[in-house]
Amino acid sequence: MIKNNFFKTTKNMVETKRYFGKTINHKILDELGFFILTKGFSSKSIQKYHDKFLKSLENKKLSKTKKHPVEVKIEGIRFFEKIYKDHQLKNIVKGFYKGQVGSDFFRIVKKDNKNSSAVFCHQDTGYQFGSYDRYSLFICLTDNNNLNGGMIVYPLTHKFGYLGDAGEISKNITKKYFKICPDLKVGDVLIMHSALWHESNKNILKSNRIYFEIHIQDINDINTKYNIIGKRKKIFKLPFDKKNIFSNSRVTRIIKLKKRVINLEKKLENLYKNYSSLINC
């Protein structure tokens, strides 16, 4: 919350680092919008996912998403999908949604010596589809902290709800708010509400900073793809591709404008070439 008006109880939670625990404290998670489960996954499990991921990068079976600063898509790869059957994951999520938990996506978010840039402050809700009450689990495949571009969170900001758009939250606003970059170890799990404001600094060390992100939601949400625990009761599912919902929106207008700009740039380039050829005649 605002630095000079930080709630006393919340300030105490933060100063005493009560957001760390060997079991999830849902009261603190609800209050702060995040919680860190220490050693949520065993070293053996983490090593398995870590090694497979790096090997897949090395063999060029995986690569960073071109228009995203940190994302590596891993959906459709059976090895990584096995995490949904992992008893450690099931144990972590059993306290959510009355034990009826599903997921709509998972991915790797990484920084390294090639991709070390900062990520601007944002909330994930504006990029998602379906119900509001959702969380991301960021499983540490490496030690992650401020020096290697670890995640920074703004406590309590999830209470503002969906901000009405997607993108960078103004620095004129964020500079007034309290933020934390927790020092996380391999196997720790950062649990974060999707509406919580978060960002990350540049990876100064340029060493690997890797999170395995799993997005969780009520198993009966319309776009659940993966069942973690419980049984899906509702038959109602998303009957159309979410990319084709709007015939006209902010996003579709931006796409159209970008296409127009590209076409205009090509025309200008051709005009310049024609002009240059005339001068050289």
C-alpha positions as CSV (number, residue, x, y, z in Angstrom):
1,M,0.0,0.0,0.0
2,I,1.1,3.7,0.0
3,K,4.4,3.9,1.8
4,N,3.5,6.5,4.4
5,N,0.1,4.9,5.1
6,F,1.0,1.2,5.3
7,F,-1.5,-0.6,7.5
8,K,0.0,-1.5,10.9
9,T,-0.9,-5.2,10.7
10,T,0.3,-5.4,7.1
11,K,3.5,-3.6,7.9
12,N,4.1,-6.1,10.8
13,M,3.5,-9.1,8.4
14,V,6.1,-7.7,5.9
15,E,8.7,-6.6,8.5
16,T,8.6,-10.0,10.2
17,K,8.5,-11.8,6.9
18,R,5.4,-13.7,7.8
19,Y,4.8,-14.2,4.1
20,F,7.4,-17.1,4.2
21,G,6.3,-20.5,5.5
22,K,6.6,-24.2,5.3
23,T,2.8,-24.4,4.9
24,I,0.6,-21.9,3.1
25,N,-1.1,-19.4,5.4
26,H,-4.2,-18.5,3.4
27,K,-5.0,-15.5,5.7
28,I,-1.7,-13.9,4.9
29,L,-2.0,-14.8,1.2
30,D,-5.5,-13.2,1.1
31,E,-4.2,-10.1,2.9
32,L,-1.0,-9.5,1.1
33,G,-1.8,-11.0,-2.3
34,F,1.2,-13.3,-2.2
35,F,2.9,-16.0,-0.1
36,I,6.1,-17.9,-0.3
37,L,6.1,-21.6,0.4
38,T,9.6,-22.6,1.3
39,K,10.9,-25.9,-0.2
40,G,7.6,-26.6,-1.8
41,F,9.4,-29.0,-4.2
42,S,12.2,-31.3,-3.5
43,S,15.7,-30.6,-4.9
44,K,15.5,-33.8,-6.9
45,S,12.3,-32.7,-8.6
46,I,13.6,-29.3,-9.3
47,Q,16.8,-30.7,-10.8
48,K,14.8,-32.9,-13.1
49,Y,12.8,-29.9,-14.5
50,H,15.8,-27.6,-14.5
51,D,18.0,-30.0,-16.5
52,K,15.3,-30.9,-19.0
53,F,14.6,-27.3,-19.6
54,L,18.2,-26.3,-20.2
55,K,18.8,-29.3,-22.4
56,S,15.7,-28.5,-24.5
57,L,17.0,-24.9,-25.0
58,E,20.4,-26.2,-25.9
59,N,18.9,-28.6,-28.5
60,K,16.8,-25.8,-29.8
61,K,13.5,-27.6,-29.0
62,L,12.5,-24.6,-27.0
63,S,13.1,-20.9,-27.4
64,K,12.0,-17.6,-25.9
65,T,8.7,-16.2,-27.2
66,K,9.7,-13.4,-29.6
67,K,7.4,-10.7,-28.4
68,H,7.7,-11.5,-24.7
69,P,10.8,-10.5,-22.6
70,V,10.9,-13.6,-20.4
71,E,8.4,-16.3,-21.6
72,V,9.3,-19.7,-22.9
73,K,6.3,-21.8,-24.0
74,I,6.4,-25.4,-22.9
75,E,2.8,-26.5,-23.3
76,G,2.4,-29.6,-25.4
77,I,5.6,-31.1,-24.1
78,R,4.6,-34.3,-22.2
79,F,7.6,-34.2,-19.8
80,F,6.6,-30.8,-18.4
81,E,2.9,-31.6,-18.4
82,K,3.7,-34.4,-15.9
83,I,3.9,-31.8,-13.2
84,Y,0.1,-31.8,-13.0
85,K,0.3,-35.3,-11.6
86,D,3.1,-34.5,-9.1
87,H,2.0,-35.1,-5.5
88,Q,4.0,-32.0,-4.4
89,L,1.9,-29.8,-6.6
90,K,-1.4,-31.5,-5.5
91,N,-0.3,-30.9,-1.9
92,I,0.3,-27.2,-2.5
93,V,-3.0,-26.5,-4.2
94,K,-5.3,-28.6,-2.0
95,G,-6.3,-25.6,0.1
96,F,-7.6,-23.6,-2.9
97,Y,-11.2,-23.7,-4.3
98,K,-12.4,-26.2,-1.8
99,G,-10.0,-28.8,-3.2
100,Q,-11.3,-28.4,-6.8
101,V,-8.4,-27.1,-8.7
102,G,-7.6,-26.8,-12.4
103,S,-5.2,-24.9,-14.6
104,D,-5.4,-23.1,-17.9
105,F,-1.7,-22.7,-18.7
106,F,1.9,-23.2,-17.6
107,R,5.2,-21.9,-18.9
108,I,8.8,-21.0,-18.0
109,V,9.8,-17.4,-17.3
110,K,13.5,-16.9,-17.4
111,K,16.3,-14.4,-17.6
112,D,19.9,-15.1,-18.5
113,N,23.0,-13.6,-20.0
114,K,21.2,-13.0,-23.4
115,N,17.8,-11.9,-22.0
116,S,18.4,-9.8,-18.9
117,S,16.1,-6.9,-19.3
118,A,13.7,-5.6,-16.6
119,V,9.9,-6.3,-16.8
120,F,7.6,-3.3,-16.2
121,C,5.0,-3.2,-13.4
122,H,1.7,-4.9,-14.3
123,Q,-1.0,-7.2,-13.2
124,D,-1.8,-10.4,-15.0
125,T,-5.6,-10.1,-14.7
126,G,-5.9,-8.0,-17.8
127,Y,-4.2,-10.7,-19.9
128,Q,-6.4,-13.5,-18.7
129,F,-9.8,-15.0,-19.5
130,G,-12.5,-16.3,-17.2
131,S,-13.1,-15.8,-13.5
132,Y,-11.3,-13.2,-11.4
133,D,-10.1,-15.3,-8.4
134,R,-6.9,-16.9,-9.8
135,Y,-3.3,-17.4,-8.8
136,S,0.1,-18.1,-10.3
137,L,2.6,-20.5,-8.7
138,F,6.2,-19.5,-9.5
139,I,8.3,-22.5,-8.7
140,C,12.0,-21.6,-8.4
141,L,14.2,-23.7,-10.6
142,T,17.1,-21.4,-9.6
143,D,17.9,-19.1,-6.7
144,N,16.1,-15.9,-7.5
145,N,16.7,-12.5,-6.0
146,N,17.0,-8.8,-6.8
147,L,20.5,-9.2,-8.3
148,N,19.4,-11.7,-11.0
149,G,16.1,-10.0,-11.8
150,G,13.8,-11.8,-9.3
151,M,10.2,-10.9,-9.1
152,I,9.1,-7.8,-7.1
153,V,5.7,-7.7,-5.6
154,Y,3.5,-4.8,-4.3
155,P,1.7,-6.1,-1.2
156,L,-2.1,-5.4,-1.0
157,T,-2.4,-4.0,-4.5
158,H,-4.6,-7.0,-5.6
159,K,-7.3,-5.3,-3.5
160,F,-7.7,-2.7,-6.2
161,G,-9.0,-5.4,-8.5
162,Y,-8.9,-5.4,-12.3
163,L,-7.5,-2.0,-13.4
164,G,-9.6,-1.9,-16.6
165,D,-6.7,-2.4,-19.1
166,A,-3.5,-4.3,-19.6
167,G,0.0,-2.9,-19.8
168,E,2.6,-0.9,-17.8
169,I,1.3,0.7,-14.6
170,S,2.5,4.3,-14.4
171,K,5.7,4.9,-12.4
172,N,4.1,8.1,-11.0
173,I,1.8,5.7,-9.1
174,T,4.1,2.8,-8.3
175,K,6.8,5.0,-6.8
176,K,4.4,5.8,-4.0
177,Y,3.8,2.1,-3.1
178,F,5.7,-0.3,-0.9
179,K,7.4,-3.2,-2.8
180,I,9.4,-6.4,-2.0
181,C,11.8,-8.5,-3.9
182,P,11.9,-11.7,-1.8
183,D,15.2,-13.7,-1.7
184,L,14.0,-17.1,-3.0
185,K,15.9,-20.5,-3.0
186,V,15.6,-23.5,-5.3
187,G,12.3,-25.3,-4.6
188,D,10.6,-22.3,-3.1
189,V,7.2,-21.4,-4.6
190,L,5.9,-17.8,-4.9
191,I,2.1,-17.9,-4.8
192,M,0.6,-14.7,-6.3
193,H,-2.9,-13.5,-6.9
194,S,-3.3,-12.5,-10.6
195,A,-4.4,-9.0,-9.7
196,L,-1.3,-8.2,-7.6
197,W,1.0,-5.6,-9.1
198,H,4.5,-7.1,-9.9
199,E,7.6,-6.4,-11.9
200,S,11.3,-7.4,-12.0
201,N,14.6,-5.5,-12.4
202,K,17.4,-6.2,-14.8
203,N,19.4,-9.3,-14.3
204,I,22.7,-7.7,-13.2
205,L,24.4,-11.0,-12.6
206,K,23.3,-12.3,-16.0
207,S,23.1,-15.8,-14.5
208,N,20.0,-18.0,-15.0
209,R,16.9,-16.8,-13.3
210,I,14.2,-19.4,-13.9
211,Y,10.6,-19.9,-12.6
212,F,8.3,-22.7,-13.7
213,E,4.9,-20.9,-13.6
214,I,1.7,-22.7,-13.2
215,H,-1.6,-20.8,-13.3
216,I,-4.4,-22.2,-11.1
217,Q,-8.1,-21.6,-11.0
218,D,-11.4,-23.3,-10.0
219,I,-11.6,-26.6,-11.8
220,N,-15.0,-25.6,-13.1
221,D,-13.8,-22.4,-14.7
222,I,-14.8,-22.3,-18.4
223,N,-11.3,-22.5,-19.8
224,T,-9.7,-25.1,-17.5
225,K,-7.4,-27.3,-19.6
226,Y,-5.7,-29.4,-16.9
227,N,-7.2,-31.0,-13.8
228,I,-4.9,-31.0,-10.8
229,I,-7.2,-32.2,-8.0
230,G,-11.0,-32.8,-7.8
231,K,-13.4,-33.6,-10.5
232,R,-14.9,-31.2,-13.0
233,K,-18.7,-31.1,-12.7
234,K,-19.8,-28.4,-15.1
235,I,-20.2,-29.4,-18.8
236,F,-20.1,-25.7,-19.8
237,K,-16.8,-25.0,-21.5
238,L,-15.6,-22.2,-23.7
239,P,-17.3,-22.9,-27.1
240,F,-15.2,-20.6,-29.2
241,D,-11.6,-19.4,-29.6
242,K,-11.0,-16.5,-27.2
243,K,-8.9,-14.8,-29.9
244,N,-12.0,-14.4,-32.1
245,I,-14.4,-13.0,-29.5
246,F,-14.2,-9.3,-30.4
247,S,-14.9,-7.9,-33.9
248,N,-13.8,-4.5,-32.7
249,S,-11.9,-3.7,-29.5
250,R,-8.8,-1.8,-28.2
251,V,-6.6,-4.7,-29.2
252,T,-8.1,-5.3,-32.7
253,R,-7.8,-1.5,-33.4
254,I,-4.1,-1.6,-32.3
255,I,-3.5,-4.6,-34.6
256,K,-5.2,-2.8,-37.5
257,L,-3.2,0.4,-36.8
258,K,0.1,-1.5,-36.7
259,K,-0.7,-3.1,-40.1
260,R,-1.5,0.4,-41.6
261,V,1.8,1.7,-40.2
262,I,3.8,-1.2,-41.7
263,N,2.1,-0.6,-45.1
264,L,2.8,3.1,-44.9
265,E,6.4,2.5,-44.1
266,K,6.7,0.2,-47.1
267,K,5.1,2.8,-49.4
268,L,7.5,5.5,-48.1
269,E,10.4,3.2,-48.6
270,N,9.4,2.5,-52.2
271,L,8.9,6.3,-52.8
272,Y,12.3,7.0,-51.4
273,K,13.9,4.3,-53.7
274,N,12.1,5.7,-56.8
275,Y,13.1,9.3,-55.8
276,S,16.7,8.2,-55.4
277,S,16.8,6.4,-58.8
278,L,15.4,9.5,-60.5
279,I,18.1,11.7,-58.9
280,N,20.8,9.3,-60.0
281,C,19.6,9.2,-63.6
